[in-house]
Amino acid sequence: MTDATQPSRILMTDDDPVLLELGEATLASEGYDVVTAENGKEALAKLRESDFDMLVTDLEMPVMNGLELTAAIRADARLQNLPVMIVTGKDQTEAVDEAYAAGATSFLSKPLNWKLFARSVRFVHNAAMSEKALRVARDEAESAAKLKQAILANLNHEMRTPLNHIIGFGQVISQFLAASGHPDEKQYADHIVFGGQRLLKLTSDMVFLAAAETDGISLDETELSPQDTLRSVASTFEEQAEEKNITIHVASEAAKMNILADQKLTVMMLSKLVDNAIKFSPEQSTVTIGFTVHEETGRVIFFVRDQGAGIPEEKRAHIGKMFEQMDMDLSRANEGMGAGLKICSLIIEAHGGKVRFSNGVEGGMTVTASLPASRIVKRTTKAWA
């Protein structure tokens, strides 16, 4: 294709010199840079030597006809997207079928109406330019996606090992300083460990999201107990909750049962919801996690409820979007890039479920993750203590 600042170049091919001259004059008056050729072979050579924005060709020509020329263009990787208008005096029905079968973009019949000819060329040319812009945008998006994947893959590989070393040795130093009676210095080592863990978590989240967006989420489904899973998740956050004097209450409003789900991803989803609830809850409050079964639909519903400030209605549409934590100011109290809730949504959607966010009557936010009733594989009448 030609430079956008230059007139569009059109190659016109016909073995009739009079028609070729009239066509060239008509298109030149419309502002096009017109080059001519007397047969398909000559036209193909010019197309391969230089850049053109469109081809207008007669159907019946010596040496190489319009159908053969069009087929050669479609077989050439550099030329295959070139718009081709075929002009012919043959029986219209037969000619149209032949032209489009060969890969023509448009078709006109002789004798030509030159005003209609100019407008038809303009229409095909503009449509082709729009299509080219879409292809460029698509290619740029694909290139950006590939670049993102490469960066994140390298990020995962290059950062995970050194971060694990930083965290591990930071913990060793912290333990040594604690045993040596240096509490102030121990705090510095703890900050190193915390920073390393935070960065490792962020790296893992970015890699997970990149893989999920590119390849989707594959499930390794197995039977699991929602009750046991909730207890396990709650136990892992006891220390984090104690730092803010937060109580984690595990509740259930349903009989004991098993569901079919990916154990690892379910734990990841619940962990991120609990982490988020603790992060945004005030000190000496309660975070409640549990599950229930909807009476009418039979859907299994996990829920995480905090006693924080809740979320204004106008901001709920942005929950779960990357880089859209409710407060993204650099001075905000809570770290995070909005990746956790996005990951939760993707995990639940992969299970055929939905995530919803709502504010409580007395404040706080409740996140519910509902799964289809078909995921229940075993029920018992025994209540969960």
QUIUR-V773367 format. One record per residue. RES is the residue in one letter. PSI is psi in whole degrees, 0 to 359 (none if undefined). Layout:
BEGIN
<<RES;PSI> <RES;PSI>>
END
This chain:
BEGIN
<<M;153> <T;168> <D;140> <A;338> <T;350> <Q;157> <P;144> <S;139> <R;130> <I;131> <L;125> <M;130> <T;126> <D;145> <D;359> <D;108> <P;328> <V;311> <L;323> <L;319> <E;318> <L;319> <G;318> <E;317> <A;319> <T;312> <L;325> <A;323> <S;342> <E;0> <G;10> <Y;153> <D;111> <V;132> <V;143> <T;157> <A;150> <E;347> <N;172> <G;322> <K;315> <E;320> <A;317> <L;320> <A;318> <K;322> <L;324> <R;342> <E;332> <S;173> <D;136> <F;157> <D;344> <M;153> <L;131> <V;118> <T;144> <D;156> <L;310> <E;111> <M;156> <P;167> <V;299> <M;119> <N;178> <G;325> <L;316> <E;321> <L;315> <T;317> <A;320> <A;323> <I;315> <R;339> <A;351> <D;122> <A;324> <R;331> <L;354> <Q;339> <N;5> <L;129> <P;134> <V;121> <M;124> <I;133> <V;133> <T;158> <G;6> <K;171> <D;127> <Q;312> <T;312> <E;318> <A;319> <V;313> <D;316> <E;319> <A;311> <Y;329> <A;328> <A;343> <G;19> <A;150> <T;322> <S;175> <F;139> <L;147> <S;146> <K;154> <P;146> <L;137> <N;114> <W;328> <K;316> <L;322> <F;312> <A;318> <R;323> <S;318> <V;317> <R;317> <F;312> <V;319> <H;313> <N;320> <A;320> <A;321> <M;322> <S;318> <E;322> <K;318> <A;321> <L;320> <R;318> <V;315> <A;319> <R;314> <D;321> <E;321> <A;318> <E;321> <S;319> <A;320> <A;318> <K;319> <L;317> <K;316> <Q;318> <A;318> <I;315> <L;325> <A;317> <N;323> <L;314> <N;316> <H;315> <E;337> <M;331> <R;312> <T;308> <P;326> <L;320> <N;323> <H;316> <I;313> <I;313> <G;310> <F;329> <G;321> <Q;321> <V;315> <I;319> <S;316> <Q;320> <F;316> <L;325> <A;317> <A;334> <S;359> <G;40> <H;75> <P;323> <D;314> <E;327> <K;323> <Q;323> <Y;317> <A;323> <D;324> <H;321> <I;315> <V;314> <F;314> <G;318> <G;319> <Q;320> <R;316> <L;322> <L;319> <K;316> <L;317> <T;315> <S;320> <D;317> <M;318> <V;318> <F;313> <L;318> <A;316> <A;321> <A;320> <E;328> <T;311> <D;356> <G;179> <I;121> <S;139> <L;134> <D;84> <E;140> <T;164> <E;133> <L;155> <S;119> <P;321> <Q;311> <D;323> <T;318> <L;317> <R;318> <S;316> <V;317> <A;320> <S;329> <T;345> <F;9> <E;314> <E;317> <Q;320> <A;322> <E;330> <E;334> <K;13> <N;40> <I;137> <T;130> <I;116> <H;125> <V;120> <A;157> <S;136> <E;25> <A;158> <A;160> <K;138> <M;169> <N;149> <I;160> <L;115> <A;171> <D;113> <Q;311> <K;315> <L;326> <T;317> <V;319> <M;314> <M;310> <L;322> <S;319> <K;325> <L;318> <V;317> <D;317> <N;319> <A;317> <I;319> <K;322> <F;9> <S;147> <P;165> <E;153> <Q;40> <S;185> <T;136> <V;123> <T;128> <I;147> <G;194> <F;158> <T;174> <V;126> <H;128> <E;321> <E;315> <T;340> <G;9> <R;142> <V;128> <I;114> <F;145> <F;147> <V;122> <R;131> <D;178> <Q;34> <G;201> <A;348> <G;186> <I;128> <P;145> <E;320> <E;346> <K;357> <R;330> <A;340> <H;354> <I;135> <G;1> <K;141> <M;142> <F;23> <E;48> <Q;148> <M;326> <D;104> <M;16> <D;146> <L;342> <S;7> <R;154> <A;331> <N;129> <E;168> <G;157> <M;15> <G;9> <A;327> <G;310> <L;330> <K;317> <I;317> <C;315> <S;317> <L;320> <I;313> <I;320> <E;325> <A;334> <H;4> <G;18> <G;189> <K;150> <V;134> <R;151> <F;135> <S;153> <N;144> <G;161> <V;322> <E;22> <G;176> <G;168> <M;143> <T;127> <V;126> <T;135> <A;107> <S;139> <L;151> <P;149> <A;335> <S;347> <R;352> <I;122> <V;345> <K;131> <R;152> <T;157> <T;349> <K;128> <A;158> <W;121> <A;none>>
END
